[in-house]
Amino acid sequence: METVLIKRRSTIVKATIDLGGSKSISNRLLIIKNLSGSDSKMANFSLSDDSRRLKNSLQSINTCASSRIPLVIDAGNAGTVFRFLTAYLSQKEGKWLLTGSKRMLERPVGVLADALKKLGANISYASSRDYPPLIIHGGLLKGGELLVDSSVSSQFVSSLMMIGPTLKGGLKIELQGDTVSFPYISLTAEIMRRCGVHVEFEENTITIREGQYQMKDFKVEPDWSSASYWYEIAALADDSDIFLQGFTKNSIQGDRVVANLFSELGVKTEFRLNGIALSGSPDFKKEVEMNLSGQPDLVPAILATCSAKGIHARITGIDHLRFKESNRIKSLDYELTKTGADINYSGGVLEFTPGEVNPSKNPEFDTHDDHRIAMCLAPLALRFDSVSLNDPRVVEKSYPEFWKDLEMSGLFIVDKK
């Protein structure tokens, strides 16, 4: 397996970075574009593997829809691709076998499949109940009202929402349980509204009217989730002046709160005309308490930062991290223990206790086939002589230019072996 060795070239960073378009926005626009039949264009489309995989899958689906032979669609380890395509294919005439990586086959999808069946979808399980692969015979669905458990994944809800306007009579979704990643549901609603359909929230109920998407050309915002690793770098560097291009205060992404969260960890954010400037601050809290139910993708960068800066943390609302590309609670526990930290997760509360960082130590990290684990561990080279990670290509899932950008910043030497 390929490994990468990361050494710090300096502890001072001055860099301008273009992170590219948001994966979350790009993937939602792809589904809506195909539902609408629009030929609109998307500027700053995400270069992530997830978005390329969804785009290619949709092209294959459109080509093979009339075939009598079931088309096998491999979502890999991409949760949005699998969940979004589950609803999309249910209303798309044709026969489909939707599968994924070994890890994807361990991630439950029964809540979404059951909801779609209530709308008339023909879905069955190819192996184990509630888990991929799925056999889908697409066809006409009816609208109506659904009760959906939203405590496992917001992607189930977003998947249903996007097909809502295409259903006769529209769709009403009542969210049950403690909704996780709600900002991603709000993101879906805002994109749908910008594409000409009516979406209304009232307490735990989402109402979507039957209607036609009116999609226009769209410029995709840069990705705030990817920005979290540059916040981590700004927090750990001795001196930092990092400019991230294209970010604005009025972003529709929930992870924009990274600016507020990292202000407690020693990073100042200045919004400028064409982006944001990050700079380190000697003022940071030695103990933080955060509920990150709406921002699960920020947890890795936050905990890695706490590990390197000796910050105690109490994190709640993250039980759904067990169902990501890896079980991120276990993955972070296993890897950050190598920095001397201790993680105790019990009763929905993660207690993080940092250890004494030994700079001469050269930890060897496992990425757990998880892009966010890889990207949060790499900046720890600022506190150790070096760090090594296996399977560096995993970052291509969301941020394919990550290693290139690290080297371009002048801060690190990245040696792939």
C-alpha positions as CSV (number, residue, x, y, z in Angstrom):
1,M,0.0,0.0,0.0
2,E,1.2,3.5,-0.9
3,T,2.4,5.6,2.1
4,V,3.2,9.3,2.4
5,L,5.8,10.9,4.6
6,I,5.2,14.5,5.7
7,K,7.9,16.7,7.1
8,R,7.5,20.3,8.0
9,R,9.6,22.7,5.9
10,S,8.8,25.6,8.2
11,T,6.4,26.5,11.0
12,I,5.4,29.8,9.3
13,V,2.9,29.7,6.5
14,K,1.8,32.3,4.0
15,A,-0.3,30.9,1.2
16,T,-3.2,31.5,-1.1
17,I,-5.4,28.4,-1.7
18,D,-8.2,27.7,-4.1
19,L,-10.2,24.8,-2.6
20,G,-12.6,24.3,-5.5
21,G,-16.3,23.8,-5.4
22,S,-18.4,22.3,-2.6
23,K,-19.0,18.5,-3.0
24,S,-22.3,18.8,-1.2
25,I,-23.7,21.5,-3.4
26,S,-22.3,19.9,-6.6
27,N,-23.9,16.6,-5.9
28,R,-27.3,18.1,-5.1
29,L,-27.2,20.1,-8.3
30,L,-26.3,17.0,-10.3
31,I,-29.5,15.2,-9.1
32,I,-31.7,18.2,-9.7
33,K,-30.2,18.8,-13.1
34,N,-31.1,15.3,-14.2
35,L,-34.5,15.4,-12.6
36,S,-35.2,18.6,-14.5
37,G,-33.7,17.6,-17.9
38,S,-31.9,21.0,-17.8
39,D,-28.8,21.8,-19.9
40,S,-27.7,24.4,-17.4
41,K,-24.0,24.8,-16.6
42,M,-22.3,24.6,-13.2
43,A,-19.2,26.8,-12.7
44,N,-16.6,25.7,-10.1
45,F,-18.0,22.2,-10.1
46,S,-16.4,20.0,-7.5
47,L,-13.4,18.0,-8.6
48,S,-13.9,15.4,-5.9
49,D,-14.0,11.7,-6.6
50,D,-17.6,11.6,-5.2
51,S,-18.9,14.2,-7.6
52,R,-17.1,12.7,-10.6
53,R,-18.5,9.3,-9.6
54,L,-22.1,10.7,-9.3
55,K,-21.8,12.5,-12.7
56,N,-20.5,9.4,-14.5
57,S,-23.2,7.2,-12.9
58,L,-25.9,9.5,-14.0
59,Q,-24.6,9.5,-17.5
60,S,-24.6,5.7,-17.5
61,I,-28.1,5.6,-16.1
62,N,-29.5,8.0,-18.8
63,T,-27.8,5.9,-21.5
64,C,-29.0,2.5,-20.2
65,A,-32.4,3.4,-18.9
66,S,-34.3,1.7,-21.7
67,S,-32.2,-1.5,-21.5
68,R,-33.9,-4.7,-20.2
69,I,-30.6,-5.8,-18.6
70,P,-30.2,-4.4,-15.1
71,L,-27.4,-1.8,-14.8
72,V,-24.9,-2.3,-12.0
73,I,-24.0,1.0,-10.4
74,D,-21.1,1.1,-8.0
75,A,-21.2,4.0,-5.5
76,G,-17.9,3.0,-4.0
77,N,-17.6,4.5,-0.5
78,A,-19.6,7.6,-1.4
79,G,-22.6,7.9,1.0
80,T,-24.2,10.8,-0.9
81,V,-23.9,9.0,-4.2
82,F,-25.5,5.8,-2.9
83,R,-28.3,7.6,-0.9
84,F,-29.1,10.2,-3.6
85,L,-29.2,7.5,-6.3
86,T,-31.5,5.3,-4.3
87,A,-34.3,7.8,-4.5
88,Y,-33.4,9.0,-8.0
89,L,-33.4,5.4,-9.5
90,S,-36.7,4.6,-7.7
91,Q,-38.5,7.0,-10.0
92,K,-36.3,6.4,-13.1
93,E,-37.8,3.8,-15.5
94,G,-35.4,0.8,-15.6
95,K,-33.8,-2.0,-13.7
96,W,-30.9,-1.2,-11.4
97,L,-28.5,-2.9,-9.0
98,L,-27.0,-0.3,-6.7
99,T,-24.0,-1.4,-4.7
100,G,-20.8,0.0,-3.2
101,S,-17.6,-0.7,-1.4
102,K,-17.2,-3.2,1.5
103,R,-17.7,-0.3,4.0
104,M,-20.8,0.9,2.1
105,L,-22.3,-2.5,2.4
106,E,-22.0,-2.0,6.2
107,R,-23.9,1.3,6.2
108,P,-27.7,0.9,6.8
109,V,-30.1,2.2,4.2
110,G,-33.3,0.6,5.4
111,V,-34.9,3.9,6.6
112,L,-34.6,5.4,3.1
113,A,-35.7,2.2,1.3
114,D,-38.8,1.8,3.5
115,A,-39.8,5.4,3.0
116,L,-39.5,5.0,-0.8
117,K,-41.6,1.8,-0.7
118,K,-44.4,3.8,0.9
119,L,-44.3,6.0,-2.2
120,G,-44.7,2.9,-4.4
121,A,-41.0,2.1,-5.0
122,N,-40.0,-1.4,-6.0
123,I,-36.9,-2.0,-3.9
124,S,-35.5,-5.3,-2.6
125,Y,-32.3,-6.2,-0.8
126,A,-29.7,-8.3,-2.7
127,S,-28.1,-9.6,0.5
128,S,-29.1,-8.5,4.0
129,R,-32.2,-6.6,5.0
130,D,-31.7,-2.8,5.5
131,Y,-28.2,-2.9,3.9
132,P,-26.9,-2.6,0.3
133,P,-26.8,-3.8,-2.4
134,L,-30.3,-2.8,-3.5
135,I,-32.3,-4.1,-6.5
136,I,-34.4,-1.3,-7.8
137,H,-37.1,-1.5,-10.5
138,G,-37.7,2.2,-11.2
139,G,-41.1,3.6,-12.2
140,L,-43.8,6.1,-11.4
141,L,-44.0,7.0,-7.7
142,K,-46.9,8.7,-5.9
143,G,-46.6,11.6,-3.5
144,G,-47.9,11.7,0.1
145,E,-46.8,12.0,3.7
146,L,-43.9,10.2,5.3
147,L,-42.5,9.7,8.8
148,V,-38.7,9.5,8.5
149,D,-36.2,8.7,11.2
150,S,-33.6,11.4,10.7
151,S,-31.3,10.4,13.5
152,V,-29.0,8.3,11.3
153,S,-28.3,10.4,8.2
154,S,-29.6,13.6,6.8
155,Q,-28.8,12.2,3.4
156,F,-31.9,10.0,3.6
157,V,-34.0,13.2,4.0
158,S,-32.2,15.1,1.3
159,S,-32.6,12.2,-1.2
160,L,-36.4,12.2,-0.6
161,M,-36.7,15.9,-0.8
162,M,-35.1,16.2,-4.2
163,I,-37.6,13.9,-5.9
164,G,-40.5,15.5,-4.0
165,P,-41.5,18.1,-6.7
166,T,-41.7,15.3,-9.3
167,L,-44.3,13.4,-7.3
168,K,-48.0,13.8,-7.9
169,G,-49.3,16.0,-5.1
170,G,-45.8,16.7,-3.8
171,L,-44.3,15.3,-0.6
172,K,-44.6,16.0,3.1
173,I,-41.9,14.6,5.4
174,E,-42.2,14.5,9.1
175,L,-38.8,14.1,10.8
176,Q,-38.6,11.8,13.8
177,G,-35.9,11.3,16.3
178,D,-33.0,13.7,17.0
179,T,-32.2,15.0,13.5
180,V,-28.5,15.0,12.7
181,S,-26.7,17.2,10.2
182,F,-29.8,19.5,9.9
183,P,-27.7,22.2,8.1
184,Y,-27.4,19.7,5.2
185,I,-31.2,19.4,5.0
186,S,-31.4,23.2,5.0
187,L,-28.8,23.3,2.2
188,T,-30.9,20.9,0.1
189,A,-34.0,23.1,0.6
190,E,-32.2,26.3,-0.3
191,I,-30.7,24.8,-3.5
192,M,-34.2,23.5,-4.4
193,R,-35.7,26.9,-3.9
194,R,-33.0,28.5,-6.1
195,C,-34.0,26.0,-8.7
196,G,-37.6,27.2,-8.7
197,V,-39.6,24.8,-6.4
198,H,-41.5,25.4,-3.2
199,V,-40.0,24.0,0.0
200,E,-41.4,24.9,3.4
201,F,-40.3,24.1,7.0
202,E,-42.7,24.1,9.9
203,E,-41.2,22.6,13.1
204,N,-40.3,19.0,12.2
205,T,-42.3,18.9,8.9
206,I,-41.0,19.6,5.4
207,T,-43.6,20.4,2.8
208,I,-42.6,20.2,-0.9
209,R,-45.1,21.2,-3.6
210,E,-45.4,19.3,-6.9
211,G,-43.7,21.4,-9.5
212,Q,-41.1,21.7,-12.2
213,Y,-37.5,22.5,-11.5
214,Q,-36.4,25.7,-13.3
215,M,-32.6,25.3,-13.1
216,K,-30.4,28.1,-14.3
217,D,-26.6,28.3,-14.6
218,F,-25.1,28.0,-11.1
219,K,-21.7,28.9,-9.6
220,V,-20.8,26.5,-6.9
221,E,-19.4,27.9,-3.6
222,P,-15.9,26.7,-2.4
223,D,-16.0,23.9,0.1
224,W,-16.1,24.9,3.8
225,S,-15.6,21.3,5.0
226,S,-12.2,21.2,3.2
227,A,-11.4,24.6,4.7
228,S,-11.3,23.0,8.1
229,Y,-7.9,21.5,7.5
230,W,-6.5,24.9,6.7
231,Y,-8.0,26.2,9.9
232,E,-6.2,23.4,11.6
233,I,-2.9,24.4,10.0
234,A,-3.5,28.1,11.0
235,A,-4.0,26.9,14.6
236,L,-0.9,24.8,14.7
237,A,1.6,27.0,12.8
238,D,3.8,29.4,14.7
239,D,2.7,32.2,12.4
240,S,0.1,32.0,9.6
241,D,-1.4,34.2,6.9
242,I,-3.6,31.9,4.8
243,F,-6.0,33.3,2.2
244,L,-8.8,31.0,1.0
245,Q,-10.3,32.2,-2.2
246,G,-14.0,32.7,-2.8
247,F,-15.5,32.2,0.6
248,T,-18.2,34.6,1.8
249,K,-20.2,35.4,4.9
250,N,-23.5,34.5,3.2
251,S,-22.6,30.9,2.3
252,I,-25.5,28.4,2.3
253,Q,-23.2,25.7,3.7
254,G,-23.7,24.7,7.4
255,D,-19.9,24.1,7.8
256,R,-19.3,27.9,7.5
257,V,-19.5,27.8,11.4
258,V,-16.0,26.5,11.3
259,A,-14.9,30.2,11.5
260,N,-16.7,30.5,14.9
261,L,-15.6,27.2,16.2
262,F,-11.9,27.7,15.4
263,S,-12.0,31.2,17.0
264,E,-12.0,29.2,20.3
265,L,-9.0,27.2,19.1
266,G,-6.8,30.2,18.2
267,V,-7.7,31.1,14.6
268,K,-9.0,34.5,13.5
269,T,-11.1,34.8,10.3
270,E,-11.2,38.0,8.3
271,F,-13.8,38.2,5.5
272,R,-12.4,40.1,2.5
273,L,-13.8,40.9,-0.9
274,N,-12.6,37.8,-2.6
275,G,-12.3,35.3,0.2
276,I,-11.2,34.8,3.8
277,A,-7.8,35.4,5.6
278,L,-6.9,33.1,8.4
279,S,-4.3,34.0,11.0
280,G,-3.2,32.3,14.2
281,S,-3.8,33.8,17.6
282,P,-2.1,33.2,20.9
283,D,-5.5,33.4,22.6
284,F,-7.4,30.1,22.7
285,K,-9.4,28.1,25.2
286,K,-7.8,25.3,27.2
287,E,-11.2,23.6,27.4
288,V,-14.0,23.6,24.9
289,E,-17.5,22.2,24.8
290,M,-19.3,21.8,21.4
291,N,-22.4,20.2,20.1
292,L,-21.5,19.2,16.5
293,S,-24.6,17.3,15.5
294,G,-25.0,19.7,12.5
295,Q,-21.3,19.7,11.6
296,P,-20.0,16.1,11.8
297,D,-17.4,16.7,9.0
298,L,-15.6,19.3,11.2
299,V,-15.0,16.8,14.1
300,P,-11.7,15.3,12.8
301,A,-10.0,18.7,12.3
302,I,-11.2,20.0,15.6
303,L,-10.0,16.9,17.6
304,A,-6.6,16.8,15.8
305,T,-6.2,20.5,16.7
306,C,-7.1,19.9,20.3
307,S,-4.6,17.0,20.4
308,A,-1.7,19.2,19.2
309,K,-2.5,22.2,21.3
310,G,-3.3,20.5,24.5
311,I,-7.0,21.4,24.6
312,H,-9.5,19.4,26.5
313,A,-12.8,18.9,24.6
314,R,-16.3,17.7,25.4
315,I,-18.1,16.9,22.1
316,T,-21.8,15.9,21.9
317,G,-24.2,15.1,19.0
318,I,-21.8,12.9,17.0
319,D,-23.2,9.4,17.4
320,H,-23.9,9.3,13.6
321,L,-20.1,9.5,13.0
322,R,-20.2,5.7,13.4
323,F,-21.8,5.5,10.0
324,K,-19.4,7.5,7.9
325,E,-16.7,6.3,5.5
326,S,-15.2,4.7,8.7
327,N,-16.5,4.6,12.2
328,R,-14.9,8.0,12.8
329,I,-15.2,7.8,16.6
330,K,-13.2,4.6,16.7
331,S,-10.8,5.8,13.9
332,L,-10.0,9.1,15.7
333,D,-9.6,7.2,19.0
334,Y,-7.2,4.8,17.5
335,E,-5.0,7.3,15.7
336,L,-5.0,10.2,18.2
337,T,-4.0,7.8,20.9
338,K,-0.6,7.8,19.1
339,T,-0.2,11.5,19.9
340,G,-0.7,10.7,23.6
341,A,-4.4,11.7,23.7
342,D,-7.2,9.8,25.3
343,I,-10.8,9.6,24.0
344,N,-13.7,8.3,26.0
345,Y,-17.0,8.0,24.2
346,S,-20.0,7.0,26.4
347,G,-23.7,8.0,26.5
348,G,-23.4,10.2,23.5
349,V,-20.6,12.3,25.0
350,L,-17.0,12.3,23.8
351,E,-14.5,13.4,26.4
352,F,-11.1,14.3,24.8
353,T,-8.0,14.5,27.0
354,P,-4.8,15.6,25.2
355,G,-1.5,14.0,26.1
356,E,2.0,15.3,26.2
357,V,3.2,15.7,22.5
358,N,6.7,14.3,22.0
359,P,8.1,16.2,19.0
360,S,10.8,13.7,18.3
361,K,8.2,10.9,17.8
362,N,7.3,10.0,14.3
363,P,3.8,8.6,14.4
364,E,2.6,6.2,11.7
365,F,-1.1,6.8,11.0
366,D,-3.7,4.6,9.4
367,T,-6.2,6.5,7.3
368,H,-9.0,3.8,7.7
369,D,-10.0,4.4,4.1
370,D,-11.4,7.7,5.2
371,H,-10.5,11.0,3.5
372,R,-11.2,13.1,6.6
373,I,-9.1,11.0,8.9
374,A,-6.2,11.4,6.5
375,M,-6.5,15.1,6.1
376,C,-6.9,15.9,9.8
377,L,-3.7,13.9,10.7
378,A,-1.4,15.3,8.0
379,P,-1.1,18.8,9.6
380,L,0.2,17.2,12.8
381,A,3.6,17.2,11.1
382,L,3.8,20.8,12.5
383,R,4.2,19.3,16.0
384,F,6.3,16.2,15.2
385,D,9.5,15.7,13.3
386,S,7.4,13.9,10.7
387,V,4.2,11.8,10.3
388,S,3.5,9.1,7.8
389,L,0.1,8.0,6.5
390,N,-1.0,5.0,4.5
391,D,-3.2,5.2,1.4
392,P,-2.8,8.9,0.7
393,R,-5.0,8.7,-2.4
394,V,-8.1,8.5,-0.1
395,V,-8.2,12.3,0.0
396,E,-9.4,12.3,-3.7
397,K,-12.8,11.5,-2.4
398,S,-13.4,15.1,-1.4
399,Y,-10.2,17.2,-1.9
400,P,-8.0,15.7,-4.7
401,E,-5.6,18.7,-4.6
402,F,-4.9,18.3,-0.9
403,W,-1.3,17.0,-1.1
404,K,-0.4,19.4,-3.9
405,D,-1.8,22.3,-1.9
406,L,0.2,21.3,1.2
407,E,3.4,21.4,-0.8
408,M,2.5,24.6,-2.6
409,S,1.9,26.3,0.8
410,G,5.7,25.9,1.4
411,L,5.0,24.5,4.8
412,F,5.4,20.8,4.2
413,I,7.5,18.3,2.2
414,V,5.3,15.5,1.0
415,D,7.1,12.4,0.0
416,K,5.0,9.6,-1.5
417,K,6.4,6.1,-1.5
